[in-house]
């Protein structure tokens, strides 16, 4: 078995190649109950937390495995990441455990890559202004991914802790070579933004983003607020936007703003369209309309990314080999 930690995953990451793999395999993946069952959610009310168990078998790609991921928002007070877990990749011919990958690092990479795929197909602006709400792991991954697909003009970041947000902005500006500014309010962050990424742990039904704060034609990637009660974006905005999601059934039952918009008859289920609709080749013509992408996560994405990282790690000799039957480990590097 190959063990890949966060550092190994970073060493395997090439966003451009990953986007091509995701687009190709995501188009080909067939969502059937037998191959990608609905995720199993276990809630932990005392901690206001939950755990996800997400298996998948992609027979055409000879990929199977499971992701176990937990979201514990109170971990920040313990100096621990809010998201923890692992992805187990299994050999589709024998069922043997091929690899175990850091779930937090893979989830951040996968989510940002899915947002980048959506943005690349839905946002026509070549040198956009990017607004990011949040200054954590997902915010970092999204800025990196957006910088790979667009020549960013500037980035504005807003978070609850202004000092932490300033430090984050300085670090990201140095990393991506683009001016990154920490601002005090969501209104300031959203001003004149062409792309908006919400990477929050927002858990309330009142939206963070109001329609009037956004300019027409903006593209929104909503990936935080991961409970049904959480609403990051004004549901009224959805009635004016092209709506794409990674998993329509899950999004309608797990996204706060989508479920609110449906309940208020602002949109219909038919308007909640899978991302594969815009991953056609050649690409469809761009529309000038406001666009919205909600990523709730789908096991097929995790397995596609896990297999890509696994094969890349083998090529680059990254990670650690572990023969768990005899409890021995060998460094490949």
N, C-alpha and C positions, 0 to 999 in steps of 0.2 A: 504494500500500500504506500502511496505517495502522500506526504503531508505538505500542504501549502499554507503558509501563514500570510499575514498581510504584506510583509516585505516581499515574499516570493510572488504574490499576486501582482504587486506593483511592477516587479521585474518582468512579468509576463504580459503586461498591458501595452497594447498598441491600439488606441481608440479607433483609428481608421480601419484597421483590419477587423476589429471586433464589430464595428457597425456593419461591415459587409457581411460578416458571418451571421449576425443577428437578423439582418434583413432577409438574407437567403433562407435561413432555417425557420425563421418566424413565418414566412410565407408558406413554407412547406409543412409546418407542424399542423397536425389535425387534432383539434380539441374534442375528444370523445370521453365519456365517463370512464371507459375501460382504460384509457391511456393516461389521461390527466384528470384524476378524480378531484372533486371540490376539496379545497383545503380544509383541514380540521382545525378549529380554533378553540383553545381553552383559555378562559378568562380567569384572572387572578384579582378579584374585586378589592381585596385588602390593599394591594399595591397599585390599583388602577392600571393593571398591566394585562398582557395577554401573550400567549405562545401560539405559533403557527406550525403545522405539520403539513408539508407540501410534497407529495410524491409525483413522479412523472415517468412515463415510458414513451420514448419517441422511437418507435420501431424502425422507421425509415432511416433515421440517423444512427441507429444502434447505440442509443443513449438511454440510460435509466438511472434513477437515483432519488434522493429525498433531501429536502432542506428543512431543518428545524431551526426556527428563529423566534426569539422572544423580545418583546418591547417592554422595558421597565423604565418609565420616565423618571422615577425617583433615584435611579442609579447615579445621576449627575451629582447628587449630594454625597455620594459615596466615592466619587472620583472614578466611576466606572462608566463605560459607554452604555447608552440607553438600549442599543440593539446588540444582542449577542446570539451566537448560534453557529451551526456548521452545515456544510453541504457534503453529503455522502454520495460519491459517484461509484456506480456498480458496473461490472463487466456484463454486457447484455447477453453474452454467450454462456457464461458460467455462473453469474450471480455473485462472483467474488468481489470484495471491496477493492476498488482500484485506487481511490483517492479520498482524502478528507480535506476540505478547504475551509478557511476562515469565513464564516457566514457573514460577518459584519462587512469585511472588505469586499466580498463578492457582491453582497446586496447593494452597497454604495456604487460599485462599478456598474452593475447591471442596470440599476435604476437610472443613473446618469446617462448610460448608453441608450436606454430606451427613450429618455427625454431628448437626447441629441438626435436620434432617428426621427422622432416626431418633428422636432424643430427644423431639421434639414429639409423636410418635405412640406412643412406648413408655413414657414417664415421666409419671405422672399428678400428680406433686408440683408445686404451683403456686409455692412459695417454697423451692426446694431448696438444700441445701448441695452445692457443687461441689468435687470434688477433681481436681487436674490434676497428672500426673506429667510433668515436663519444664518448661523455662522458655525455650523457643526460639520460633521463628516459628510453629510449629503450636500451641503452648500459647497464645500471644497470640491467634491467630485463633479458637481454640476458646472462650476466655473471652469474646471479643467476641460470637461467635455465640450462645453460651448466654445471655448477658445480653440478647440481642434476643428470645429466645423464652420466657424465664422471669424472674420477679422474684427474682434470686438473693439468698439470705439471707446467705451468706458464701462465700468461695472460699479453699481451702487449696492451696498449691503446694509441691511438693518437687522438688529437682533435685540433681545431684551437687555443684555449686558453690554453697555456701550464701550466700556474699556476692552472687553474681550473682542468686541466687534472691530475696534480700531486695530488691535494686534492682528486679528485675522486678515483685515484688509491690507495691512502692510505686508504680511507674509504672502498673500495671494498675488499682490501686485508684483512682487519680486519674482514669484514663481512663473506667472503667465506673461509677464512683460506688458501688462495693460494697466492703466490707471484704475485702481480699485479704491473706492471711497466709502468709508463708514458714515452713515447718516443717522439722524436721531428718530426719524419717523417713517412709517410706511408710505405716507404721502410723498415725502422727499425721494424715497427709493423708486417709486412708481412713475415719477414725473418724466414724461417723454420716453418711457421705456418701450423698446420694441419686443423684448423677450422678458418674461417674468417667470422665475422659478420659486415656488413656495416649498421650503424644506424645513417645515416647522414641526413642533410637537403639539400644535394647537388642538384642543380637545373640547371646544365649545361650539354650540350651534349658531352663534352669531359670527358672520363672516369677517375675516381679516381684511379682505379686499372688496371694495365697493366699485360698482360699474363706473361711476363718475370719475374715479381716480385714474382710469385707464384711457389711453388714446385709441381711436378706432384702428383696427388692423393689428392690434397687439397679439402676440402668441404667448399663451400661459402654459407652463408645465406645473401641474399640481401633484406633488408627490408626498407631502406631509399630511398631517391631520388624519391619521390612519385608523380612525374609528367612525362608526356610523353617526355618532353625535357631533363629530368635528366637521366644521364647515369653513374652509379657507377662502373660498371665492363666492361672491354674491350669486345666488342661484339665478337671479334675474339676468345676469350676464350670459348664462348658458342659452337663453332663448334667442340671443343675438349672435351666437358663435357656432362655428363648426366644431362638433364634439367628437373627439377620438379617444379611445381608451385601449389599454392592453388586454382587458378581459371584460366584455360587456356585461355578462351576468354578475360577475363579482363587483364591478363598478356600481351597478344599479343597487346592489345590496350592501355595499361597504363604503361608498363615498358619500360624505355628508351633503355636499352641494348638489350632487346628482340626485340623490334620494329626495331631497327637499324640492328640487325643481320638478321631479316627476310627481310628487305628492300634490304640488300646487298647480299641476297641469301647465307648467311653463314650457315643458318639453314632452316629447313622447318617447317611448322605448326605442322606436325606430331611428331616432336621432342620435342614439348612443352607439357609435360605430367603432368596430375593431380597427386597430392601427394597420392591419394588413391591407385595408382598403387604399391606403396611400403609399404602400410599399411596392406597388407595381413597377415593373420595368417595361418600357421607359416610364419615367416619373410623370404623373399627371400634371397638367398646368396649374400654376398657383392661383389661388383666389385671394382677393383683397380683404376678405372678411376676417374678423377676429376669430382666432382659433384657440382651442382649449384641449389639452391632453392630460388625462388623469391616469396615473400609473398606480395600480393597487398591488401589482406583483403577480406573476403567474409562474408556476413550477417549470413550464416548458422553457421560459427565458433563463431561469437559474441553471437548468441542465445544459442548455446550449452554451452558456457562458462558462460553466464548469468544465465541459469537455474541451472547449477552446483553450482555456487556461491549462488544463491537464496536458494536452498535446504540445502546447508551447513550452511548458515546463520541462517536458521530456526532451524537446529539441535543444533547449538552453541549459539543460542539466541543473535545474533549480529545484529546491525543495529537499525534503528528507525522506529516505526510504525507511519504512517501518515494517518489520516482520512481526506482526502482533501475536503470532502463535508462540514465538520464542522470546518476545519482549526485547528485541534488539533493534537498534536504530543506526543507520549509516548516512552520513552527510554526503549528498551528491556533488556538492560544490567543491 
